Each structure stands twice: as structure tokens, then as C-alpha cells.
């Protein structure tokens, strides 16, 4: 995904709750491991949703938001 254009590897983001979206492999763009696989980013058509807080994820969050902004323009 162009969303990851500026993202470092490895990258770390801030999760603060225990909610998770349903596992739909066709929608999952990124996931994380925390005792189980948790979808972290889902995308469908022109909709992108983060399961974490990019605004609280320091440089990695800013990198994702920068990639998202470029995708939108």
C-alpha cells in the first residue's frame, strides 16, 4: 500500500484498547501480533481505518498520516 511509503521497518504504533475489527483477509492491510493476530489497518476502496492511534504513535504515526494524505490527494 502507498500508505507505507514513509514508514520505517520495524515500526511501532500506539494501541490503547482491546477492540478489534473482524478478520477479513480481503480488507486487512496491516496486522500486529499481541497474543494473537490483530488487524491494525483495514482498507476498502477509498476507505482506510486504523485500529490504533496514529496521532499518538510518534514518527511512525506521522509517517502513516503523511502516506494517507498523499493517497487522498
mmCIF file of the N, C-alpha and C atoms, coordinates in Angstrom:
data_MODEL
# 
_entry.id   MODEL 
# 
loop_
_atom_site.group_PDB 
_atom_site.id 
_atom_site.type_symbol 
_atom_site.label_atom_id 
_atom_site.label_alt_id 
_atom_site.label_comp_id 
_atom_site.label_asym_id 
_atom_site.label_entity_id 
_atom_site.label_seq_id 
_atom_site.pdbx_PDB_ins_code 
_atom_site.Cartn_x 
_atom_site.Cartn_y 
_atom_site.Cartn_z 
_atom_site.occupancy 
_atom_site.B_iso_or_equiv 
_atom_site.pdbx_formal_charge 
_atom_site.auth_seq_id 
_atom_site.auth_comp_id 
_atom_site.auth_asym_id 
_atom_site.auth_atom_id 
_atom_site.pdbx_PDB_model_num 
ATOM 1   N N  . UNK A 1 1  ? 0.839   -1.191  0.000  1.00 0.00 ? 1  UNK A N  1 
ATOM 2   C CA . UNK A 1 1  ? 0.000   0.000   0.000  1.00 0.00 ? 1  UNK A CA 1 
ATOM 3   C C  . UNK A 1 1  ? 0.880   1.249   0.000  1.00 0.00 ? 1  UNK A C  1 
ATOM 4   N N  . UNK A 1 2  ? 0.505   2.275   -0.737 1.00 0.00 ? 2  UNK A N  1 
ATOM 5   C CA . UNK A 1 2  ? 1.225   3.554   -0.700 1.00 0.00 ? 2  UNK A CA 1 
ATOM 6   C C  . UNK A 1 2  ? 1.226   4.176   0.700  1.00 0.00 ? 2  UNK A C  1 
ATOM 7   N N  . UNK A 1 3  ? 0.356   3.692   1.536  1.00 0.00 ? 3  UNK A N  1 
ATOM 8   C CA . UNK A 1 3  ? 0.275   4.157   2.920  1.00 0.00 ? 3  UNK A CA 1 
ATOM 9   C C  . UNK A 1 3  ? 1.606   3.988   3.648  1.00 0.00 ? 3  UNK A C  1 
ATOM 10  N N  . UNK A 1 4  ? 2.381   2.977   3.280  1.00 0.00 ? 4  UNK A N  1 
ATOM 11  C CA . UNK A 1 4  ? 3.624   2.648   3.978  1.00 0.00 ? 4  UNK A CA 1 
ATOM 12  C C  . UNK A 1 4  ? 4.859   3.310   3.369  1.00 0.00 ? 4  UNK A C  1 
ATOM 13  N N  . UNK A 1 5  ? 4.671   4.205   2.440  1.00 0.00 ? 5  UNK A N  1 
ATOM 14  C CA . UNK A 1 5  ? 5.776   4.823   1.700  1.00 0.00 ? 5  UNK A CA 1 
ATOM 15  C C  . UNK A 1 5  ? 6.859   5.413   2.607  1.00 0.00 ? 5  UNK A C  1 
ATOM 16  N N  . UNK A 1 6  ? 6.480   6.045   3.695  1.00 0.00 ? 6  UNK A N  1 
ATOM 17  C CA . UNK A 1 6  ? 7.435   6.733   4.579  1.00 0.00 ? 6  UNK A CA 1 
ATOM 18  C C  . UNK A 1 6  ? 7.686   5.981   5.890  1.00 0.00 ? 6  UNK A C  1 
ATOM 19  N N  . UNK A 1 7  ? 7.117   4.819   6.038  1.00 0.00 ? 7  UNK A N  1 
ATOM 20  C CA . UNK A 1 7  ? 7.176   4.090   7.306  1.00 0.00 ? 7  UNK A CA 1 
ATOM 21  C C  . UNK A 1 7  ? 8.502   3.351   7.466  1.00 0.00 ? 7  UNK A C  1 
ATOM 22  N N  . UNK A 1 8  ? 9.039   3.387   8.675  1.00 0.00 ? 8  UNK A N  1 
ATOM 23  C CA . UNK A 1 8  ? 10.280  2.672   8.969  1.00 0.00 ? 8  UNK A CA 1 
ATOM 24  C C  . UNK A 1 8  ? 9.978   1.194   9.235  1.00 0.00 ? 8  UNK A C  1 
ATOM 25  N N  . UNK A 1 9  ? 11.020  0.386   9.191  1.00 0.00 ? 9  UNK A N  1 
ATOM 26  C CA . UNK A 1 9  ? 10.863  -1.041  9.452  1.00 0.00 ? 9  UNK A CA 1 
ATOM 27  C C  . UNK A 1 9  ? 11.944  -1.469  10.433 1.00 0.00 ? 9  UNK A C  1 
ATOM 28  N N  . UNK A 1 10 ? 11.616  -1.902  11.634 1.00 0.00 ? 10 UNK A N  1 
ATOM 29  C CA . UNK A 1 10 ? 10.268  -2.121  12.143 1.00 0.00 ? 10 UNK A CA 1 
ATOM 30  C C  . UNK A 1 10 ? 9.606   -0.811  12.539 1.00 0.00 ? 10 UNK A C  1 
ATOM 31  N N  . UNK A 1 11 ? 8.319   -0.844  12.700 1.00 0.00 ? 11 UNK A N  1 
ATOM 32  C CA . UNK A 1 11 ? 7.578   0.338   13.134 1.00 0.00 ? 11 UNK A CA 1 
ATOM 33  C C  . UNK A 1 11 ? 6.722   -0.022  14.345 1.00 0.00 ? 11 UNK A C  1 
ATOM 34  N N  . UNK A 1 12 ? 6.409   0.979   15.121 1.00 0.00 ? 12 UNK A N  1 
ATOM 35  C CA . UNK A 1 12 ? 5.645   0.773   16.358 1.00 0.00 ? 12 UNK A CA 1 
ATOM 36  C C  . UNK A 1 12 ? 4.540   1.809   16.440 1.00 0.00 ? 12 UNK A C  1 
ATOM 37  N N  . UNK A 1 13 ? 3.340   1.369   16.780 1.00 0.00 ? 13 UNK A N  1 
ATOM 38  C CA . UNK A 1 13 ? 2.206   2.281   16.917 1.00 0.00 ? 13 UNK A CA 1 
ATOM 39  C C  . UNK A 1 13 ? 1.526   2.046   18.261 1.00 0.00 ? 13 UNK A C  1 
ATOM 40  N N  . UNK A 1 14 ? 0.676   2.987   18.647 1.00 0.00 ? 14 UNK A N  1 
ATOM 41  C CA . UNK A 1 14 ? 0.077   3.020   19.974 1.00 0.00 ? 14 UNK A CA 1 
ATOM 42  C C  . UNK A 1 14 ? -1.357  2.480   19.955 1.00 0.00 ? 14 UNK A C  1 
ATOM 43  N N  . UNK A 1 15 ? -1.536  1.301   20.538 1.00 0.00 ? 15 UNK A N  1 
ATOM 44  C CA . UNK A 1 15 ? -2.859  0.716   20.753 1.00 0.00 ? 15 UNK A CA 1 
ATOM 45  C C  . UNK A 1 15 ? -3.253  1.020   22.196 1.00 0.00 ? 15 UNK A C  1 
ATOM 46  N N  . UNK A 1 16 ? -4.545  1.359   22.435 1.00 0.00 ? 16 UNK A N  1 
ATOM 47  C CA . UNK A 1 16 ? -4.948  1.712   23.782 1.00 0.00 ? 16 UNK A CA 1 
ATOM 48  C C  . UNK A 1 16 ? -6.205  0.976   24.242 1.00 0.00 ? 16 UNK A C  1 
ATOM 49  N N  . UNK A 1 17 ? -6.747  0.116   23.430 1.00 0.00 ? 17 UNK A N  1 
ATOM 50  C CA . UNK A 1 17 ? -7.971  -0.585  23.821 1.00 0.00 ? 17 UNK A CA 1 
ATOM 51  C C  . UNK A 1 17 ? -7.931  -2.012  23.300 1.00 0.00 ? 17 UNK A C  1 
ATOM 52  N N  . UNK A 1 18 ? -8.948  -2.778  23.622 1.00 0.00 ? 18 UNK A N  1 
ATOM 53  C CA . UNK A 1 18 ? -8.958  -4.192  23.253 1.00 0.00 ? 18 UNK A CA 1 
ATOM 54  C C  . UNK A 1 18 ? -9.945  -4.503  22.129 1.00 0.00 ? 18 UNK A C  1 
ATOM 55  N N  . UNK A 1 19 ? -10.500 -3.490  21.487 1.00 0.00 ? 19 UNK A N  1 
ATOM 56  C CA . UNK A 1 19 ? -11.408 -3.732  20.373 1.00 0.00 ? 19 UNK A CA 1 
ATOM 57  C C  . UNK A 1 19 ? -10.615 -4.205  19.166 1.00 0.00 ? 19 UNK A C  1 
ATOM 58  N N  . UNK A 1 20 ? -11.245 -4.984  18.302 1.00 0.00 ? 20 UNK A N  1 
ATOM 59  C CA . UNK A 1 20 ? -10.602 -5.335  17.047 1.00 0.00 ? 20 UNK A CA 1 
ATOM 60  C C  . UNK A 1 20 ? -11.660 -5.558  15.982 1.00 0.00 ? 20 UNK A C  1 
ATOM 61  N N  . UNK A 1 21 ? -11.299 -5.239  14.771 1.00 0.00 ? 21 UNK A N  1 
ATOM 62  C CA . UNK A 1 21 ? -12.218 -5.436  13.658 1.00 0.00 ? 21 UNK A CA 1 
ATOM 63  C C  . UNK A 1 21 ? -12.274 -6.918  13.306 1.00 0.00 ? 21 UNK A C  1 
ATOM 64  N N  . UNK A 1 22 ? -13.340 -7.355  12.670 1.00 0.00 ? 22 UNK A N  1 
ATOM 65  C CA . UNK A 1 22 ? -13.425 -8.765  12.268 1.00 0.00 ? 22 UNK A CA 1 
ATOM 66  C C  . UNK A 1 22 ? -12.308 -9.125  11.288 1.00 0.00 ? 22 UNK A C  1 
ATOM 67  N N  . UNK A 1 23 ? -11.857 -10.357 11.357 1.00 0.00 ? 23 UNK A N  1 
ATOM 68  C CA . UNK A 1 23 ? -10.803 -10.826 10.464 1.00 0.00 ? 23 UNK A CA 1 
ATOM 69  C C  . UNK A 1 23 ? -11.376 -11.063 9.069  1.00 0.00 ? 23 UNK A C  1 
ATOM 70  N N  . UNK A 1 24 ? -11.077 -10.164 8.153  1.00 0.00 ? 24 UNK A N  1 
ATOM 71  C CA . UNK A 1 24 ? -11.466 -10.302 6.755  1.00 0.00 ? 24 UNK A CA 1 
ATOM 72  C C  . UNK A 1 24 ? -10.214 -10.083 5.927  1.00 0.00 ? 24 UNK A C  1 
ATOM 73  N N  . UNK A 1 25 ? -9.555  -11.161 5.496  1.00 0.00 ? 25 UNK A N  1 
ATOM 74  C CA . UNK A 1 25 ? -8.281  -11.039 4.788  1.00 0.00 ? 25 UNK A CA 1 
ATOM 75  C C  . UNK A 1 25 ? -8.329  -10.093 3.596  1.00 0.00 ? 25 UNK A C  1 
ATOM 76  N N  . UNK A 1 26 ? -9.481  -9.923  2.984  1.00 0.00 ? 26 UNK A N  1 
ATOM 77  C CA . UNK A 1 26 ? -9.605  -9.017  1.842  1.00 0.00 ? 26 UNK A CA 1 
ATOM 78  C C  . UNK A 1 26 ? -9.520  -7.557  2.214  1.00 0.00 ? 26 UNK A C  1 
ATOM 79  N N  . UNK A 1 27 ? -9.679  -7.250  3.486  1.00 0.00 ? 27 UNK A N  1 
ATOM 80  C CA . UNK A 1 27 ? -9.657  -5.859  3.945  1.00 0.00 ? 27 UNK A CA 1 
ATOM 81  C C  . UNK A 1 27 ? -8.397  -5.497  4.718  1.00 0.00 ? 27 UNK A C  1 
ATOM 82  N N  . UNK A 1 28 ? -7.717  -6.474  5.292  1.00 0.00 ? 28 UNK A N  1 
ATOM 83  C CA . UNK A 1 28 ? -6.589  -6.213  6.187  1.00 0.00 ? 28 UNK A CA 1 
ATOM 84  C C  . UNK A 1 28 ? -5.350  -5.810  5.389  1.00 0.00 ? 28 UNK A C  1 
ATOM 85  N N  . UNK A 1 29 ? -4.846  -4.606  5.681  1.00 0.00 ? 29 UNK A N  1 
ATOM 86  C CA . UNK A 1 29 ? -3.643  -4.085  5.042  1.00 0.00 ? 29 UNK A CA 1 
ATOM 87  C C  . UNK A 1 29 ? -2.428  -4.295  5.925  1.00 0.00 ? 29 UNK A C  1 
ATOM 88  N N  . UNK A 1 30 ? -2.619  -4.256  7.242  1.00 0.00 ? 30 UNK A N  1 
ATOM 89  C CA . UNK A 1 30 ? -1.534  -4.469  8.200  1.00 0.00 ? 30 UNK A CA 1 
ATOM 90  C C  . UNK A 1 30 ? -2.103  -5.111  9.456  1.00 0.00 ? 30 UNK A C  1 
ATOM 91  N N  . UNK A 1 31 ? -1.277  -5.896  10.118 1.00 0.00 ? 31 UNK A N  1 
ATOM 92  C CA . UNK A 1 31 ? -1.696  -6.529  11.370 1.00 0.00 ? 31 UNK A CA 1 
ATOM 93  C C  . UNK A 1 31 ? -0.517  -6.549  12.330 1.00 0.00 ? 31 UNK A C  1 
ATOM 94  N N  . UNK A 1 32 ? -0.820  -6.889  13.580 1.00 0.00 ? 32 UNK A N  1 
ATOM 95  C CA . UNK A 1 32 ? 0.212   -6.996  14.606 1.00 0.00 ? 32 UNK A CA 1 
ATOM 96  C C  . UNK A 1 32 ? -0.023  -8.270  15.406 1.00 0.00 ? 32 UNK A C  1 
ATOM 97  N N  . UNK A 1 33 ? 0.986   -8.672  16.121 1.00 0.00 ? 33 UNK A N  1 
ATOM 98  C CA . UNK A 1 33 ? 0.864   -9.848  16.988 1.00 0.00 ? 33 UNK A CA 1 
ATOM 99  C C  . UNK A 1 33 ? 0.883   -9.387  18.445 1.00 0.00 ? 33 UNK A C  1 
ATOM 100 N N  . UNK A 1 34 ? -0.136  -9.758  19.186 1.00 0.00 ? 34 UNK A N  1 
ATOM 101 C CA . UNK A 1 34 ? -0.201  -9.464  20.616 1.00 0.00 ? 34 UNK A CA 1 
ATOM 102 C C  . UNK A 1 34 ? -0.987  -10.583 21.276 1.00 0.00 ? 34 UNK A C  1 
ATOM 103 N N  . UNK A 1 35 ? -0.360  -11.742 21.362 1.00 0.00 ? 35 UNK A N  1 
ATOM 104 C CA . UNK A 1 35 ? -1.041  -12.922 21.858 1.00 0.00 ? 35 UNK A CA 1 
ATOM 105 C C  . UNK A 1 35 ? -1.876  -13.595 20.780 1.00 0.00 ? 35 UNK A C  1 
ATOM 106 N N  . UNK A 1 36 ? -2.265  -12.842 19.790 1.00 0.00 ? 36 UNK A N  1 
ATOM 107 C CA . UNK A 1 36 ? -2.994  -13.298 18.612 1.00 0.00 ? 36 UNK A CA 1 
ATOM 108 C C  . UNK A 1 36 ? -2.783  -12.263 17.511 1.00 0.00 ? 36 UNK A C  1 
ATOM 109 N N  . UNK A 1 37 ? -3.168  -12.588 16.305 1.00 0.00 ? 37 UNK A N  1 
ATOM 110 C CA . UNK A 1 37 ? -3.055  -11.619 15.219 1.00 0.00 ? 37 UNK A CA 1 
ATOM 111 C C  . UNK A 1 37 ? -4.207  -10.630 15.313 1.00 0.00 ? 37 UNK A C  1 
ATOM 112 N N  . UNK A 1 38 ? -3.864  -9.350  15.336 1.00 0.00 ? 38 UNK A N  1 
ATOM 113 C CA . UNK A 1 38 ? -4.855  -8.287  15.443 1.00 0.00 ? 38 UNK A CA 1 
ATOM 114 C C  . UNK A 1 38 ? -4.750  -7.404  14.205 1.00 0.00 ? 38 UNK A C  1 
ATOM 115 N N  . UNK A 1 39 ? -5.838  -7.233  13.455 1.00 0.00 ? 39 UNK A N  1 
ATOM 116 C CA . UNK A 1 39 ? -5.806  -6.306  12.320 1.00 0.00 ? 39 UNK A CA 1 
ATOM 117 C C  . UNK A 1 39 ? -5.494  -4.891  12.816 1.00 0.00 ? 39 UNK A C  1 
ATOM 118 N N  . UNK A 1 40 ? -4.546  -4.229  12.161 1.00 0.00 ? 40 UNK A N  1 
ATOM 119 C CA . UNK A 1 40 ? -4.152  -2.883  12.579 1.00 0.00 ? 40 UNK A CA 1 
ATOM 120 C C  . UNK A 1 40 ? -4.643  -1.813  11.609 1.00 0.00 ? 40 UNK A C  1 
ATOM 121 N N  . UNK A 1 41 ? -4.657  -2.135  10.315 1.00 0.00 ? 41 UNK A N  1 
ATOM 122 C CA . UNK A 1 41 ? -5.148  -1.205  9.297  1.00 0.00 ? 41 UNK A CA 1 
ATOM 123 C C  . UNK A 1 41 ? -6.015  -2.004  8.328  1.00 0.00 ? 41 UNK A C  1 
ATOM 124 N N  . UNK A 1 42 ? -7.198  -1.471  8.045  1.00 0.00 ? 42 UNK A N  1 
ATOM 125 C CA . UNK A 1 42 ? -8.059  -2.083  7.036  1.00 0.00 ? 42 UNK A CA 1 
ATOM 126 C C  . UNK A 1 42 ? -8.346  -1.042  5.959  1.00 0.00 ? 42 UNK A C  1 
ATOM 127 N N  . UNK A 1 43 ? -8.474  -1.526  4.724  1.00 0.00 ? 43 UNK A N  1 
ATOM 128 C CA . UNK A 1 43 ? -8.765  -0.639  3.607  1.00 0.00 ? 43 UNK A CA 1 
ATOM 129 C C  . UNK A 1 43 ? -9.751  -1.313  2.663  1.00 0.00 ? 43 UNK A C  1 
ATOM 130 N N  . UNK A 1 44 ? -10.666 -0.516  2.152  1.00 0.00 ? 44 UNK A N  1 
ATOM 131 C CA . UNK A 1 44 ? -11.576 -0.972  1.101  1.00 0.00 ? 44 UNK A CA 1 
ATOM 132 C C  . UNK A 1 44 ? -11.919 0.245   0.254  1.00 0.00 ? 44 UNK A C  1 
ATOM 133 N N  . UNK A 1 45 ? -11.632 0.133   -1.024 1.00 0.00 ? 45 UNK A N  1 
ATOM 134 C CA . UNK A 1 45 ? -11.866 1.229   -1.952 1.00 0.00 ? 45 UNK A CA 1 
ATOM 135 C C  . UNK A 1 45 ? -11.173 2.494   -1.426 1.00 0.00 ? 45 UNK A C  1 
ATOM 136 N N  . UNK A 1 46 ? -11.933 3.551   -1.185 1.00 0.00 ? 46 UNK A N  1 
ATOM 137 C CA . UNK A 1 46 ? -11.320 4.797   -0.715 1.00 0.00 ? 46 UNK A CA 1 
ATOM 138 C C  . UNK A 1 46 ? -11.440 4.992   0.800  1.00 0.00 ? 46 UNK A C  1 
ATOM 139 N N  . UNK A 1 47 ? -11.684 3.910   1.535  1.00 0.00 ? 47 UNK A N  1 
ATOM 140 C CA . UNK A 1 47 ? -11.806 3.987   2.992  1.00 0.00 ? 47 UNK A CA 1 
ATOM 141 C C  . UNK A 1 47 ? -10.594 3.317   3.631  1.00 0.00 ? 47 UNK A C  1 
ATOM 142 N N  . UNK A 1 48 ? -9.945  4.021   4.547  1.00 0.00 ? 48 UNK A N  1 
ATOM 143 C CA . UNK A 1 48 ? -8.828  3.491   5.321  1.00 0.00 ? 48 UNK A CA 1 
ATOM 144 C C  . UNK A 1 48 ? -9.142  3.697   6.790  1.00 0.00 ? 48 UNK A C  1 
ATOM 145 N N  . UNK A 1 49 ? -8.978  2.644   7.590  1.00 0.00 ? 49 UNK A N  1 
ATOM 146 C CA . UNK A 1 49 ? -9.257  2.737   9.026  1.00 0.00 ? 49 UNK A CA 1 
ATOM 147 C C  . UNK A 1 49 ? -8.083  2.184   9.816  1.00 0.00 ? 49 UNK A C  1 
ATOM 148 N N  . UNK A 1 50 ? -7.694  2.920   10.844 1.00 0.00 ? 50 UNK A N  1 
ATOM 149 C CA . UNK A 1 50 ? -6.624  2.497   11.745 1.00 0.00 ? 50 UNK A CA 1 
ATOM 150 C C  . UNK A 1 50 ? -7.257  1.927   13.013 1.00 0.00 ? 50 UNK A C  1 
ATOM 151 N N  . UNK A 1 51 ? -6.744  0.822   13.494 1.00 0.00 ? 51 UNK A N  1 
ATOM 152 C CA . UNK A 1 51 ? -7.216  0.208   14.730 1.00 0.00 ? 51 UNK A CA 1 
ATOM 153 C C  . UNK A 1 51 ? -6.401  0.722   15.920 1.00 0.00 ? 51 UNK A C  1 
ATOM 154 N N  . UNK A 1 52 ? -5.536  1.670   15.696 1.00 0.00 ? 52 UNK A N  1 
ATOM 155 C CA . UNK A 1 52 ? -4.649  2.233   16.710 1.00 0.00 ? 52 UNK A CA 1 
ATOM 156 C C  . UNK A 1 52 ? -4.698  3.744   16.578 1.00 0.00 ? 52 UNK A C  1 
ATOM 157 N N  . UNK A 1 53 ? -3.890  4.431   17.356 1.00 0.00 ? 53 UNK A N  1 
ATOM 158 C CA . UNK A 1 53 ? -3.871  5.886   17.352 1.00 0.00 ? 53 UNK A CA 1 
ATOM 159 C C  . UNK A 1 53 ? -2.643  6.409   16.608 1.00 0.00 ? 53 UNK A C  1 
ATOM 160 N N  . UNK A 1 54 ? -2.766  6.741   15.321 1.00 0.00 ? 54 UNK A N  1 
ATOM 161 C CA . UNK A 1 54 ? -1.592  7.256   14.604 1.00 0.00 ? 54 UNK A CA 1 
ATOM 162 C C  . UNK A 1 54 ? -1.121  8.597   15.174 1.00 0.00 ? 54 UNK A C  1 
ATOM 163 N N  . UNK A 1 55 ? -2.054  9.391   15.684 1.00 0.00 ? 55 UNK A N  1 
ATOM 164 C CA . UNK A 1 55 ? -1.689  10.703  16.233 1.00 0.00 ? 55 UNK A CA 1 
ATOM 165 C C  . UNK A 1 55 ? -0.877  10.594  17.523 1.00 0.00 ? 55 UNK A C  1 
ATOM 166 N N  . UNK A 1 56 ? -0.871  9.416   18.158 1.00 0.00 ? 56 UNK A N  1 
ATOM 167 C CA . UNK A 1 56 ? -0.104  9.194   19.382 1.00 0.00 ? 56 UNK A CA 1 
ATOM 168 C C  . UNK A 1 56 ? 1.065   8.241   19.147 1.00 0.00 ? 56 UNK A C  1 
ATOM 169 N N  . UNK A 1 57 ? 1.377   7.981   17.874 1.00 0.00 ? 57 UNK A N  1 
ATOM 170 C CA . UNK A 1 57 ? 2.386   6.983   17.528 1.00 0.00 ? 57 UNK A CA 1 
ATOM 171 C C  . UNK A 1 57 ? 3.689   7.593   17.032 1.00 0.00 ? 57 UNK A C  1 
ATOM 172 N N  . UNK A 1 58 ? 4.001   8.788   17.495 1.00 0.00 ? 58 UNK A N  1 
ATOM 173 C CA . UNK A 1 58 ? 5.273   9.458   17.215 1.00 0.00 ? 58 UNK A CA 1 
ATOM 174 C C  . UNK A 1 58 ? 5.576   9.496   15.716 1.00 0.00 ? 58 UNK A C  1 
ATOM 175 N N  . UNK A 1 59 ? 6.832   9.302   15.359 1.00 0.00 ? 59 UNK A N  1 
ATOM 176 C CA . UNK A 1 59 ? 7.267   9.410   13.961 1.00 0.00 ? 59 UNK A CA 1 
ATOM 177 C C  . UNK A 1 59 ? 6.570   8.394   13.061 1.00 0.00 ? 59 UNK A C  1 
ATOM 178 N N  . UNK A 1 60 ? 6.365   7.188   13.541 1.00 0.00 ? 60 UNK A N  1 
ATOM 179 C CA . UNK A 1 60 ? 5.694   6.179   12.714 1.00 0.00 ? 60 UNK A CA 1 
ATOM 180 C C  . UNK A 1 60 ? 4.249   6.594   12.412 1.00 0.00 ? 60 UNK A C  1 
ATOM 181 N N  . UNK A 1 61 ? 3.573   7.162   13.379 1.00 0.00 ? 61 UNK A N  1 
ATOM 182 C CA . UNK A 1 61 ? 2.211   7.648   13.150 1.00 0.00 ? 61 UNK A CA 1 
ATOM 183 C C  . UNK A 1 61 ? 2.179   8.792   12.153 1.00 0.00 ? 61 UNK A C  1 
ATOM 184 N N  . UNK A 1 62 ? 3.130   9.720   12.274 1.00 0.00 ? 62 UNK A N  1 
ATOM 185 C CA . UNK A 1 62 ? 3.207   10.826  11.321 1.00 0.00 ? 62 UNK A CA 1 
ATOM 186 C C  . UNK A 1 62 ? 3.505   10.315  9.918  1.00 0.00 ? 62 UNK A C  1 
ATOM 187 N N  . UNK A 1 63 ? 4.355   9.306   9.817  1.00 0.00 ? 63 UNK A N  1 
ATOM 188 C CA . UNK A 1 63 ? 4.674   8.728   8.513  1.00 0.00 ? 63 UNK A CA 1 
ATOM 189 C C  . UNK A 1 63 ? 3.436   8.108   7.868  1.00 0.00 ? 63 UNK A C  1 
ATOM 190 N N  . UNK A 1 64 ? 2.641   7.408   8.655  1.00 0.00 ? 64 UNK A N  1 
ATOM 191 C CA . UNK A 1 64 ? 1.406   6.826   8.129  1.00 0.00 ? 64 UNK A CA 1 
ATOM 192 C C  . UNK A 1 64 ? 0.418   7.905   7.699  1.00 0.00 ? 64 UNK A C  1 
ATOM 193 N N  . UNK A 1 65 ? 0.288   8.949   8.504  1.00 0.00 ? 65 UNK A N  1 
ATOM 194 C CA . UNK A 1 65 ? -0.627  10.030  8.153  1.00 0.00 ? 65 UNK A CA 1 
ATOM 195 C C  . UNK A 1 65 ? -0.155  10.773  6.901  1.00 0.00 ? 65 UNK A C  1 
ATOM 196 N N  . UNK A 1 66 ? 1.145   10.927  6.741  1.00 0.00 ? 66 UNK A N  1 
ATOM 197 C CA . UNK A 1 66 ? 1.688   11.564  5.540  1.00 0.00 ? 66 UNK A CA 1 
ATOM 198 C C  . UNK A 1 66 ? 1.359   10.716  4.310  1.00 0.00 ? 66 UNK A C  1 
ATOM 199 N N  . UNK A 1 67 ? 1.545   9.393   4.415  1.00 0.00 ? 67 UNK A N  1 
ATOM 200 C CA . UNK A 1 67 ? 1.200   8.492   3.319  1.00 0.00 ? 67 UNK A CA 1 
ATOM 201 C C  . UNK A 1 67 ? -0.290  8.534   3.005  1.00 0.00 ? 67 UNK A C  1 
ATOM 202 N N  . UNK A 1 68 ? -1.127  8.593   4.043  1.00 0.00 ? 68 UNK A N  1 
ATOM 203 C CA . UNK A 1 68 ? -2.572  8.674   3.874  1.00 0.00 ? 68 UNK A CA 1 
ATOM 204 C C  . UNK A 1 68 ? -2.963  9.966   3.167  1.00 0.00 ? 68 UNK A C  1 
ATOM 205 N N  . UNK A 1 69 ? -2.369  11.064  3.576  1.00 0.00 ? 69 UNK A N  1 
ATOM 206 C CA . UNK A 1 69 ? -2.661  12.347  2.952  1.00 0.00 ? 69 UNK A CA 1 
ATOM 207 C C  . UNK A 1 69 ? -2.311  12.323  1.463  1.00 0.00 ? 69 UNK A C  1 
ATOM 208 N N  . UNK A 1 70 ? -1.185  11.738  1.125  1.00 0.00 ? 70 UNK A N  1 
ATOM 209 C CA . UNK A 1 70 ? -0.794  11.633  -0.289 1.00 0.00 ? 70 UNK A CA 1 
ATOM 210 C C  . UNK A 1 70 ? -1.767  10.746  -1.070 1.00 0.00 ? 70 UNK A C  1 
ATOM 211 N N  . UNK A 1 71 ? -2.275  9.701   -0.429 1.00 0.00 ? 71 UNK A N  1 
ATOM 212 C CA . UNK A 1 71 ? -3.248  8.830   -1.096 1.00 0.00 ? 71 UNK A CA 1 
ATOM 213 C C  . UNK A 1 71 ? -4.551  9.591   -1.385 1.00 0.00 ? 71 UNK A C  1 
ATOM 214 N N  . UNK A 1 72 ? -4.882  10.536  -0.522 1.00 0.00 ? 72 UNK A N  1 
ATOM 215 C CA . UNK A 1 72 ? -6.142  11.261  -0.643 1.00 0.00 ? 72 UNK A CA 1 
ATOM 216 C C  . UNK A 1 72 ? -6.083  12.397  -1.673 1.00 0.00 ? 72 UNK A C  1 
ATOM 217 N N  . UNK A 1 73 ? -4.880  12.807  -2.035 1.00 0.00 ? 73 UNK A N  1 
ATOM 218 C CA . UNK A 1 73 ? -4.783  13.945  -2.955 1.00 0.00 ? 73 UNK A CA 1 
ATOM 219 C C  . UNK A 1 73 ? -4.434  13.508  -4.355 1.00 0.00 ? 73 UNK A C  1 
# 
